[in-house]
Amino acid sequence: MRRAAPAMLLPLLLGAAPMNTPVAAAEACNTWTVEMQEDEGGPVLTASACATDRPDAYLALTCSRGRVYLRYDLAAGAERSPDLEEVADVDFTVGVSTQRLSMRYEEMDARHAADVPASGPLVSLLKTGESVGISDAAGRYPQHAFSLVGSSSAIANLIAQCR
């Protein structure tokens, strides 16, 4: 009787490297991407990056009518879960520059969300520097770092398609 191969070995048997290894995940978090992603209303162009210190924590940006919508798993790696409809002041820091944004927790995808002007200072901040640290001002959740490699072109591409 033949045994089924464990899921982790299947990609190797098929000649592909598994993408869920810590090294592959960390490498994937070194640059921003812009691609179509499924949303509740169908596919939507999304610029995104995962945290360099926590590859399962994503910052995702979409755009509509001149507004950039940010979604972020503020509670990734936290010891507590957000309260329903929780509002948190979130700091985005690049070097010595910080932009604060109030974000509301949305149960649908378990992320905090907010929107800002596409030509505003937070969007500009995310297109400069080497990395951005994201943390809540109250210190209830862990801070995570995101590379900004490729963010300028990914965000510019997103905004160029903004309708």
N, C-alpha and C positions, 0 to 999 in steps of 0.2 A: 504494500500500500504506500502510495506516494504522499508525502506531507506537503502542504502549501507553504510557500516561502513567506517568511515574515514580511510585513509591509516595508520595513526599512531596507530589506535586501532586494525587493522588486526592482527599484531603479538601477541597482548595480547589475542585476541579471539582464536587464534590458539595455545595458550599455550607457546609462546616464548616471551622473553624479547626483546623490540626494541633496535637495535644496534645504532640508530642515536641519542640517548640521550647524552648530554654533559658528563655525568659520564661514560657511556660505551665507548664513544670515547676516553676520557682521559685515561681510563684504558688500552685500546688497544694500546695506544702510549707509554706505559711503557716498551715495549720490541720489539726487531727486529724480523722479520719473514723472512723465505726463502721459496719461493713457485713458482710454475709456474704461470706466468701472460701472458695475451694476449698482443701481440705486432703486429705491422703492418705485420710482416712476420710469425706470428703464435705464439705459446706458447714459452716463454723463462724463464729460471730460474732467479729469481729476489730476491735479499736481499733488504729489505726496512724497513723504519720506518716513522712514522708520527711525526710532531712536538708536543712536550708536551704542548706548549702554543697555538697551532693552528692545531687541528687534521685533517684539510683538506689540509695541506701542507706536501707533501711527499718527502723524499729523497730515490731514488731508484738506486740500483746498479745491473748491469748485467756484464757478463764477456765473452770475446772471444779472443782467441789466445794470452793469457797472458796480456791482457789489461782489466781494469775495467772501465766500462762506467757509469758515474754518470748523473742522471737527477734530477733536483730540481726546484720547483716552487718558484724562488727567489722573485717574485712579490706578493706572497700570502699575502693579507692584506694591500697591498700598495695602495696609492692614485693615482698611475700612472701605465700605462701598459708599458711593454717593447717595444722598437722599434724593427721592423723586423731586424733580423740578429744582434741585439745588442750583444756586447761582454762586459762582466762585470768581474772584478777581484773579486773573492769570497773568503772570509776568513773562514776557518774551524778551530775553536779554542777549544782545550781541555786543561783546566787548564791554564798554561802559554805558551803552545806550539800552534803555529799557522802555518798552511799550506795555501798558497794562490794558487788559481787555476783560470785561465781565462776560463770562460764558455760562450758559445754562445746561445742566445735565438733561439728556434726552434718553429715556429708557429704551426707545426703539433700537438703537445700536450701542447703547451703554457708553456714549461719548458726550463730552461737553461741546457745545456749539455756539457760534456767534457769527456775525457778519460785520464787515468793515468796507469802507470805500476802496475800490480797486486802485485808486491813485493816492491812498492814504499812507500815513507814516508807518503803520505796522507792515503793510505789504512791502514798502520800500526797505524796511529793516530786514525782512526775510530774504531780500535779494543781495545783501551785503555781508561781508565778513566770512569767517571760516566755519563757525558753528553758532547755534542758538541754544540757549538754555531755557527750558520752559518749566515754570513752577507756579503753584498757587500762592498768593500773597499771605494767606493764613498759615501756611506750612503744614497743612493736613495731609498732603500727598507728596510723594517723592519727586524730586526734580529729575528731568531727563534732558539729555543733550542730543541735538540733531545736527548732522553735517549740513552745510549750506552749499556744498559742491553741486553745481547744476541747478540750483534753486532759481537763479536769475533767468536763465533761458526757459526753464519749466514754467515759471510763473508768467513770464512774458508771453509764452505760447498759449497758456490758459486764458490770459486776459485778452489776447488778440481774437480768441474765439468766443469771448463773452457776449451773450445776447440777452 
